[in-house]
Structures are given as C-alpha cells and as structure tokens.
Amino acid sequence: MSSRRTWLCGALALAGCGHAARERGRARLGMVADLGGLGDHSYNDSAWAGMIDARDRLGARISILQSTTAANYQPSMMVFAADGFDAVFCIGYDEAYDLAEVAARFPASRFAIIDAVVDRPNVTSVTFRSNEASFLAGALAALVSRTRTIGFLGGIDIPIIQEFEAGYRAGARTIDRSVEVLVKFVGDFDDVASGAELAALLFDQNADIVYAAAGKAGLGAMQQVRGRSNVYAIGVDSDQDAIVPGRVLTSVLKRIDVSVFEFARLTIAHRPQPRRLSLGLREGGVGLTDFRYTRNVVTPAIIATLGRLKAGIARGDIVVPRTREQLAGFRA
C-alpha cells in the first residue's frame, strides 16, 4: 500500500472516531505532526505529551495524523476541521503556509501552531525564546569544556535554528571569550545518520561538547557520545538526558507540552485564547534539565553561576541575541 493511501486510510478512520467522540460529548483535540513524527525524543514527542496530559487531566479525546510528506499537512488539518474537532495543533514552522489557508476556510475552527506566526483570528501562534535557554547551555558548555572548543549541530540553517545558535554562542562568550564554537548543519531534521557523521566530525575537531538542535537528526550526536570518552552532548526540546545517562550534559527544554496543554485547557473551558504567545525563561516556557546524571561535572558552583545568569535574563539585565547580526553586537 502506498504511503499516500496509508495516510488517507488513517485519516478516514480518524474521522469516524471523531463522530463517536462527539456523541459522548467529550472535547476532541487533533494534532498534525511534522515530518519527524512520534519517536523523535524531541519536538513531536513533547507536543504529544501535552496532548496525553489533556486526555488524562481534562478528559479530552486526542487524535494524531503523522505526515509522510509535507503534502499531507493541509489535508490532515482539513480532516480535523471538517469533522468539528474543538482544537487542532499544528506542530512546526513548516506547517504555517498550509494552516493559513485552512484557517481561512474554516473560520469557526480553533488552531494553534508551534514555532511560527499565522495571522488569522482563529489561530494562536506559540513561539519560544529558546535563545535564552540556549544561552544557559552555552555558558554551561564553556564552564565544563576541557578543550576550550565546543560544537553546535543544527538541523537546517534557518532563522529559528539560528536563534539556538546565537544564544549558545553568546552564553559561551559570556563565560570565556576564548572558547571556540564550531558549527555544522545537517540539512534536515530527520537524518540521524548524517547527524551522527557531523557530530563525529565536530568531536574529531576537538570539541568535547556538542549541542544538537536538530530534531531527530540530533539523536546522531547521542550515538557518538556512547563510543567516546570525556565528551558530552546537549539535548534539545524534550528531556533527552536519559538517552545516554551521564553523557548528555543537560537538555534545553522547550515546553511545547505545557503550551499544548494550556491551549487545550482554555479551549475546553471556552476561554479566549491569545493570538500570540511568546514563552521564555521568565514564563517557564524554556529552561535546562536538572543535571541528575551529570552532577559529577556540573558542580554546585556551576549551578549557582547558571542561576545568576538565568535571573539576569529574566529581569531583562541580559538581552540574549536571537540572530547572528545581534550576536555580532553582543557584549558579554
């Protein structure tokens, strides 16, 4: 069976489930995953955790459509909207164009999109100031690195990933301007083998810490730290610390799960939803994990330093760059 036909059969089956849920009077929430899909230990998994939370805590009925190509995005959104789902979550910046069209066709439906802005009255655009948490990751890397060389592995060289890079570089520079930051981009967010190859190259070039902001492709960096000594990865989006315990220094959290649950809660309570939602350190929308496997290298003194930096960002004393242009003018 072709992937297109497989996807269509799943969509039709899902529509039937929606009618059953409506008869029971339960709220129905749909999620359109991006191409990484479930199992990425990152973006989609975090969003799905928020959906599960809405099911368990709010009694919602949840459904997901996973896409084999970007051409599936718009039909998936339309399946949910046409069947009267209470809210539709679109996970990823690359769904923005399709959502703008679907939201215009279904003005009575409610949508939310992660990491993009869609200017429609029935869409809530959720963005994260991941540069702020990346700043803390860069500071941590500079404090821990023995080689004074650290790496950044991005998915695609686009503005949203450049925010991670800019924050990471700025954080490292704040601790030690002599620390070298090596940068590589995979070219997509799904190719784990290429992610592993590029992470290996960064380690071979003397980086002892690699921050992988590359979705599923970033799992390649996790593979590389398994077979090397005295090197670490930094995870992204979800808590990836347990993938290689003791070798993932920390993970930069983007609380997609929290934003999905909050939007679901407002929807089910028939409360007004904001058109724009920007979440950073101050709001608890981003942050670092708690170093539960790496306390042997992340000392209390390092944690205290990170706490002071976090407080400075939350107060507005430290303005973290979001672009390479802002980074060029950043003064630690």
C-alpha positions, 0 to 999 in steps of 0.5 A: 500500500502506498504511503499516500493511501496509508495516510488517507486510510488513517485519516478516514478512520480518524474521522469516524472516531471523531463522530463517536467522540462527539456523541459522548460529548467529550472535547476532541483535540487533533494534532498534525505532526511534522515530518519527524513524527512520534519517536523523535525524543524531541519536538513531536514527542513533547507536543504529544505529551501535552496532548496525553496530559489533556486526555488524562487531566481534562478528559479530552479525546486526542487524535494524531495524523503523522505526515509522510510528506509535507503534502499531507499537512493541509489535508490532515488539518482539513480532516480535523476541521471538517469533522468539528474537532474543538482544537487542532495543533499544528506542530512546526514552522513548516506547517504555517503556509498550509494552516493559513489557508485552512484557517481561512476556510474554516473560520469557526475552527480553533488552531494553534501552531508551534514555532511560527506566526499565522495571522488569522483570528482563529489561530494562536501562534506559540513561539519560544525564546529558546535563545535564552535557554540556549544561552544557559547551555552555552555558558554551561558548555564553556564552564565544563569544556576541557578543550576550550572548543565546543560544537553546535549541530543544527538541523537546517540553517534557518532563522529559528535554528539560528536563534539556538545558535546565537544564544549558545554562542553568546552564553559561551562568550559570556563565560570565556571569550576564548572558547571556540564554537564550531558549527555544522548543519545537517540539512534536515531534521530527520537524518540521524545518520548524517547527524551522527557523521557531523557530530563525529566530525565536530568531536574529531575537531576537538570539541568535547561538547556538542549541542544538537538542535536538530530534531531527530537528526540530533539523536546522531550526536547521542550515538557518538557520545556512547563510543567516546570518552570525556565528551558530552552532548546537549539535548534539545526540546524534550528531556533527552538526558536519559538517552545516554545517562551521564553523557548528555550534559543537560537538555534545553527544554522547550515546553511545547507540552505545557503550551499544548496543554494550556491551549487545550485547557482554555479551549475546553473551558471556552476561554479566549485564547491569545493570538500570540504567545511568546514563552521564555525563561521568565514564563517557564516556557524554556529552561535546562534539565536538572543535571541528575546524571551529570552532577559529577561535572556540573558542580554546585558552583556551576549551578549557582553561576547558571542561576545568576545568569538565568535571573539576569535574563529574566529581569531583562539585565541580559538581552540574549541575541536571537540572530547572528547580526545581534550576536555580532553586537553582543557584549558579554 
